[in-house]
Amino acid sequence: MGKTELNQYKGKLTSAEIAAGINAAELNARRLYEDAKLLFENGRLPSALSLAILSIEESGKPSILRTISLETEDKEIKSKWREYRTHTEKNQLWLLFDLFLTGKAKRLEDFRPLTQKGAEHTIIIECLKQVGFYTDCIDERIWVIPGKSIKDKLLVEHIIKIAEGLLGKGETTEKEIDLWIKHMKPVWKSSLINQEEALINWSKEMHKEGLMSGDPDGMRKFIHEGLDLPVMGKNV
């Protein structure tokens, strides 16, 4: 019998490969979101919830791929690939975007505590996804059944809206990743101030090259003043 498991890649990627991976993740995130919305509109709440969370997880892959583009040590690259394939590492975006939508977080610094490993909100959303898909026996021998456990329509609708808000706004190009590496690699794992300055400079050059729309000074304002994020993608 032949091999049945996928041979998962764990090494370095070129800028073109990083861009292709980001585009693939964003395309799949949109597909999962659209399926979740369709199921929600037809009253299939448990599956709609789980698919929306899967969409959020796919939307979390691009940021991990960007970090892979900055790593140089094989050990660190393999660690990032583990994050790429770990659900709780990718679903932290849901609360970040929720806080942004509700106005509870406006500056980059406001979001930082939520990105810590093992944060409780990542476990909560993973549990919701599991409950939406599978039966299980919990606590004092209580059976969890998706069709009976997921009944909160407003909760499911809210998660779907978060999935929608995290969808990619335009195709990522090799040039964009080249610029990302140019500005971020020299300051990768250095001081927070250096990284923030590099983000601002990257954003400015992205605007100059026509790869980012919105306010050219948007990233600086987001970091230091707490305004809306710039919108990426020249086709927006």
ChimeraX attribute file (.defattr): number of C-alpha atoms within 10 A of each C-alpha:
attribute: neighborCount
match mode: 1-to-1
recipient: residues
	/A:1	3
	/A:2	4
	/A:3	6
	/A:4	6
	/A:5	6
	/A:6	6
	/A:7	7
	/A:8	8
	/A:9	9
	/A:10	15
	/A:11	14
	/A:12	18
	/A:13	15
	/A:14	13
	/A:15	20
	/A:16	16
	/A:17	16
	/A:18	24
	/A:19	23
	/A:20	16
	/A:21	18
	/A:22	25
	/A:23	18
	/A:24	16
	/A:25	21
	/A:26	26
	/A:27	17
	/A:28	17
	/A:29	28
	/A:30	21
	/A:31	15
	/A:32	23
	/A:33	26
	/A:34	19
	/A:35	17
	/A:36	29
	/A:37	24
	/A:38	13
	/A:39	17
	/A:40	20
	/A:41	12
	/A:42	10
	/A:43	13
	/A:44	17
	/A:45	25
	/A:46	28
	/A:47	23
	/A:48	30
	/A:49	31
	/A:50	26
	/A:51	27
	/A:52	31
	/A:53	31
	/A:54	23
	/A:55	30
	/A:56	30
	/A:57	27
	/A:58	26
	/A:59	27
	/A:60	26
	/A:61	24
	/A:62	23
	/A:63	12
	/A:64	19
	/A:65	21
	/A:66	20
	/A:67	19
	/A:68	23
	/A:69	21
	/A:70	20
	/A:71	18
	/A:72	11
	/A:73	11
	/A:74	12
	/A:75	11
	/A:76	15
	/A:77	21
	/A:78	17
	/A:79	13
	/A:80	21
	/A:81	20
	/A:82	14
	/A:83	16
	/A:84	21
	/A:85	14
	/A:86	12
	/A:87	21
	/A:88	23
	/A:89	23
	/A:90	23
	/A:91	25
	/A:92	26
	/A:93	23
	/A:94	25
	/A:95	18
	/A:96	20
	/A:97	18
	/A:98	18
	/A:99	15
	/A:100	17
	/A:101	13
	/A:102	9
	/A:103	9
	/A:104	12
	/A:105	17
	/A:106	20
	/A:107	18
	/A:108	18
	/A:109	12
	/A:110	15
	/A:111	18
	/A:112	10
	/A:113	10
	/A:114	16
	/A:115	15
	/A:116	12
	/A:117	11
	/A:118	12
	/A:119	14
	/A:120	12
	/A:121	18
	/A:122	22
	/A:123	16
	/A:124	13
	/A:125	21
	/A:126	19
	/A:127	13
	/A:128	17
	/A:129	21
	/A:130	16
	/A:131	21
	/A:132	24
	/A:133	17
	/A:134	14
	/A:135	14
	/A:136	13
	/A:137	10
	/A:138	9
	/A:139	6
	/A:140	6
	/A:141	8
	/A:142	9
	/A:143	12
	/A:144	16
	/A:145	16
	/A:146	20
	/A:147	16
	/A:148	9
	/A:149	15
	/A:150	20
	/A:151	14
	/A:152	10
	/A:153	14
	/A:154	9
	/A:155	13
	/A:156	23
	/A:157	19
	/A:158	14
	/A:159	23
	/A:160	25
	/A:161	17
	/A:162	23
	/A:163	30
	/A:164	20
	/A:165	16
	/A:166	21
	/A:167	20
	/A:168	20
	/A:169	14
	/A:170	16
	/A:171	20
	/A:172	23
	/A:173	18
	/A:174	16
	/A:175	15
	/A:176	21
	/A:177	19
	/A:178	16
	/A:179	18
	/A:180	23
	/A:181	20
	/A:182	14
	/A:183	20
	/A:184	23
	/A:185	18
	/A:186	13
	/A:187	19
	/A:188	16
	/A:189	12
	/A:190	11
	/A:191	9
	/A:192	11
	/A:193	10
	/A:194	15
	/A:195	18
	/A:196	18
	/A:197	17
	/A:198	20
	/A:199	19
	/A:200	21
	/A:201	19
	/A:202	20
	/A:203	26
	/A:204	20
	/A:205	18
	/A:206	21
	/A:207	20
	/A:208	12
	/A:209	13
	/A:210	13
	/A:211	21
	/A:212	22
	/A:213	18
	/A:214	15
	/A:215	16
	/A:216	17
	/A:217	14
	/A:218	20
	/A:219	25
	/A:220	22
	/A:221	18
	/A:222	18
	/A:223	20
	/A:224	13
	/A:225	13
	/A:226	17
	/A:227	16
	/A:228	16
	/A:229	18
	/A:230	19
	/A:231	17
	/A:232	20
	/A:233	20
	/A:234	17
	/A:235	11
	/A:236	11
